[in-house]
Amino acid sequence: QLHASGGGLVQAGGSLRLSCAASGRTFNSYVMGWFRQAPGKERDFVASISWSGGSTYYADSVKGRFTVSRDKAKNTMYLQMNSLKPEDTAVYYCARLSSRGVPDYWGQGTQVTVSS
């Protein structure tokens, strides 16, 4: 299972750190990613990280503000979100990515709300 946590309510310009903890199996050999879904919108890619942690990718909308990382010893992935904007408000999901880069295993979401 993948368990996302760390969401909450924050003012614009603030920061949050999301965690995605794996239990029951290891996800250390997989590319992992963060996605988000705002009300009435599709679920969008936010960031991903290679199995080694050496390669990261970001959506243009979060580049320079968000940082994805992983701790393989803890079987956990993180998303550090800085300079948050109201448009970052969404439910954030972590996921395992297949070899084709498609999410094939989802965790439950965590709500992030950024007030203006």
C-alpha positions in Angstrom: 0.0 0.0 0.0 1.0 3.6 -0.5 -0.1 6.1 2.2 0.1 9.8 1.4 0.1 12.3 4.2 1.2 15.8 5.1 -1.5 17.8 3.4 -3.3 20.7 5.1 -4.3 24.3 4.9 -1.6 26.9 4.3 -1.5 30.5 3.2 -0.1 31.5 -0.1 3.7 31.7 0.0 3.8 29.0 2.6 5.3 25.5 2.5 4.2 21.9 3.1 6.0 18.6 2.9 4.0 15.6 1.7 5.1 12.0 2.4 4.2 8.8 0.6 5.0 5.8 2.7 5.0 2.3 1.3 3.9 -0.7 3.3 3.4 -4.3 2.6 5.8 -4.3 -0.3 8.8 -2.3 -1.4 8.6 0.3 -4.1 12.3 1.0 -4.1 12.9 -0.4 -7.6 10.2 1.7 -9.2 9.9 5.2 -10.6 7.5 7.0 -8.3 5.4 10.0 -8.9 3.2 12.7 -7.5 -0.1 13.8 -9.2 -2.8 16.2 -8.2 -6.4 16.7 -8.9 -8.2 20.0 -8.4 -12.0 20.1 -8.2 -13.6 19.6 -11.5 -10.3 19.0 -13.3 -8.4 16.0 -14.4 -5.6 14.4 -12.4 -2.3 15.9 -13.5 1.3 15.0 -13.2 3.3 17.0 -10.7 6.7 15.3 -10.3 8.5 11.9 -10.5 11.7 10.4 -9.3 13.7 7.5 -10.5 14.3 4.4 -8.5 17.8 5.6 -7.6 16.6 9.1 -6.8 19.2 10.5 -9.2 16.6 11.7 -11.8 13.7 13.9 -11.1 11.1 15.5 -13.4 8.6 18.3 -12.7 5.6 19.8 -14.3 6.4 23.3 -15.5 3.8 24.7 -13.1 5.8 23.6 -10.1 9.4 23.7 -11.4 11.6 25.7 -9.0 9.1 25.5 -6.2 8.6 21.8 -5.5 11.2 19.2 -4.8 10.7 15.4 -5.0 12.9 13.1 -3.0 12.9 9.6 -1.7 14.4 7.7 1.3 14.8 4.1 0.2 15.7 3.0 3.8 12.3 4.2 4.9 10.5 3.2 1.7 9.2 6.7 1.5 8.9 9.4 -1.1 8.5 13.1 -0.3 7.3 16.3 -2.0 8.6 19.5 -0.5 6.3 22.3 -1.7 7.5 25.9 -1.3 6.0 29.2 -2.4 2.6 27.7 -2.6 -0.1 29.4 -4.6 -3.8 29.1 -4.5 -3.7 27.2 -7.8 -1.8 24.5 -6.1 -4.9 23.6 -4.2 -5.8 20.0 -5.0 -5.9 16.5 -3.7 -2.3 15.1 -4.1 -1.7 11.4 -4.9 1.4 9.4 -5.0 1.8 6.5 -7.4 4.1 3.9 -8.7 4.9 4.3 -12.4 5.2 1.4 -14.8 8.1 0.9 -17.2 6.1 3.0 -19.7 5.8 5.8 -17.2 2.1 5.2 -16.6 0.8 5.1 -13.0 -0.2 1.5 -12.2 -0.6 1.7 -8.5 -2.1 4.6 -6.5 -2.1 5.7 -3.0 -4.9 7.5 -1.4 -4.9 11.3 -1.7 -4.1 14.0 0.7 -5.8 17.4 0.5 -3.7 20.5 0.1 -5.5 23.9 0.3 -3.7 27.1 -0.2 -5.5 30.3 0.8 -4.9 33.6 -0.8 
